[in-house]
């Protein structure tokens, strides 16, 4: 039986189990030009929370009530009526929180012919890795010797960024919540770690570990992290802003006490959505990342939930924030 | 008798006449390497308010209590004991709110040999013009067809930016306070003008005149203007942030409801201090600007206060904001 998670009501604040329902769905016979995929892995990502808002305006539409929840997944083609795919092909798609998927061949992308486990293409070998790499190299133009501050350094993008920044020759300061996650961030090479859950203000904590200021900031949380980074930014600091997980649940305003330093320090803040801006660099990046992983210079950090039924739990854990590394669901 | 304005107490909020005093100052005999200048024109600028704060940290030091107030002035050399200057040379300096100045030749800059009235070199032909031009061309990389939103369009930087943007082929929306100033902004070529003092929210006002969104924003006020610009920014919009006059008096935090659009729209915010970043372009810019002025493509907008004793009044009028164009004092 094919099953898919559906959105039955719109969450206020954090998603709850009342907002979603696992339902049986029909599997129609394959039409000409379609393929049938068995999913092996699902990715849970903050963007999904945005699409649960009825008024979301973005590259992808909001989810309709009573309809299946989309999201990134990988799997294998089991049946094909398209000349583009053959049974056995490894594919990635966005048809989401379900165990099998049927759709037009154009909705699926073949994984590149690089010898890496398929779920890696949903994090370090995919958009997550590209976001970390392009944020550092393309957006923030990080150079050896720079001091980089990386928010949510225990997460998917953050943990990739910490490791890439060390390879590039930067001094790296990461933030994470709780002793365990901080220890993890130090274990992957960060020179200093800030526990944002510990008592005290972010700006003071950052000043203690970066008395010389910061040159690069990778932001995917916003709020007090961004304000602290503005407070410690050196002249010509570059901020790469890839998302504000902290604001996804509540849509609150950014209050930035240090914003006026943007002028005096000639700071650049650049928002980016990596696959849209740097999609053309993806394959070259994937080959580079595969080499870093194969040679042991980059360690993979995955936290895996087992079974389709645990998908909402895995998703909620992004926001409650105690789990290190990329969060995945294995079917 | 030589006179200079002195800072006698630090203002809270807007400067008042209690904070300053016009005092006689001695004119020492000229030492070797010094020159003596008779000022013709004084410029009043927001940066002076920042330097009145005891804790100001910037490229220039804060003013000491009981000491003369610095600022930009132009005049003519009346006596020289330096090989660098001869009597009759036109010069610019930062010795401020006084009728005559004596100092080391290094403190003075000779005006370039371009046939324009000397006070123009304190606005359109100087840092004010360079800030407008470099903000549009270098920082925001404005292109013909872009829609530009220009804050404080009735002021020095803003009125220069409106006219330069029209020459570059942009659609231009300016903001100004009050019907008179708005009429002025329209008279220098803006396609639409927003009266920020009229009832209603800035974002809604901007949406009405820019339903297609904005591509370029020149910010020197911050606050609700910046938030409105974020709310209407198109994908890849570029913001050039040259100062936050609105915050100079009170140092308050920026509250930006629309900040999360930085990510989704790939917006770039770049702070800059034009003479520091683009000083090397100054002479080329001055020749270009002189050509625009001489050919009538750019109109000069000056508001002149007569006499040294009116300098504080001229300065305060920057912040109370009812006067159009660059504000100057003629001695």
Contacts between the chains, C-beta under 8 A, distances in Angstrom:
chain1	res1	chain2	res2	distance
A	57	B	264	7.7
A	58	B	264	5.6
A	59	B	264	7.9
A	222	B	259	7.1
A	222	B	260	7.3
A	241	B	262	5.4
A	241	B	263	5.7
A	242	B	263	6.4
A	243	B	263	5.5
A	244	B	259	7.6
A	244	B	260	5.2
A	244	B	263	6.6
A	247	B	260	5.6
A	251	B	260	7.5
A	253	B	255	5.3
A	253	B	256	6.1
A	253	B	257	4.2
A	253	B	259	7.2
A	254	B	254	7.9
A	254	B	255	7.4
A	254	B	256	4.7
A	254	B	257	7.9
A	254	B	259	3.8
A	254	B	260	7.6
A	255	B	253	5.4
A	255	B	254	7.4
A	255	B	255	5.0
A	255	B	256	7.9
A	256	B	253	6.2
A	256	B	254	4.7
A	256	B	255	7.9
A	256	B	256	6.7
A	256	B	259	7.8
A	257	B	253	4.2
A	257	B	254	7.9
A	259	B	222	7.2
A	259	B	244	7.7
A	259	B	253	7.2
A	259	B	254	3.8
A	259	B	256	7.8
A	260	B	222	7.4
A	260	B	244	5.3
A	260	B	247	5.6
A	260	B	251	7.5
A	260	B	254	7.5
A	261	B	271	7.8
A	262	B	241	5.5
A	262	B	269	6.6
A	262	B	271	3.7
A	263	B	241	5.7
A	263	B	242	6.5
A	263	B	243	5.6
A	263	B	244	6.6
A	263	B	271	4.3
A	263	B	272	7.3
A	263	B	273	6.7
A	264	B	57	8.0
A	264	B	58	6.1
A	264	B	271	7.3
A	264	B	273	7.1
A	265	B	271	6.7
A	266	B	270	7.6
A	266	B	271	5.2
A	266	B	272	5.5
A	266	B	273	6.5
A	266	B	276	7.4
A	266	B	277	6.4
A	267	B	270	7.8
A	267	B	271	5.0
A	268	B	268	6.8
A	268	B	269	7.2
A	268	B	270	4.8
A	268	B	271	7.4
A	269	B	262	6.6
A	269	B	268	7.1
A	269	B	269	4.2
A	269	B	270	7.7
A	270	B	266	7.6
A	270	B	267	7.8
A	270	B	268	4.8
A	270	B	269	7.7
A	271	B	261	7.8
A	271	B	262	3.7
A	271	B	263	4.2
A	271	B	264	7.3
A	271	B	265	6.7
A	271	B	266	5.2
A	271	B	267	5.1
A	271	B	268	7.4
A	272	B	263	7.3
A	272	B	266	5.4
A	273	B	263	6.7
A	273	B	264	7.1
A	273	B	266	6.4
A	276	B	266	7.3
A	277	B	266	6.4
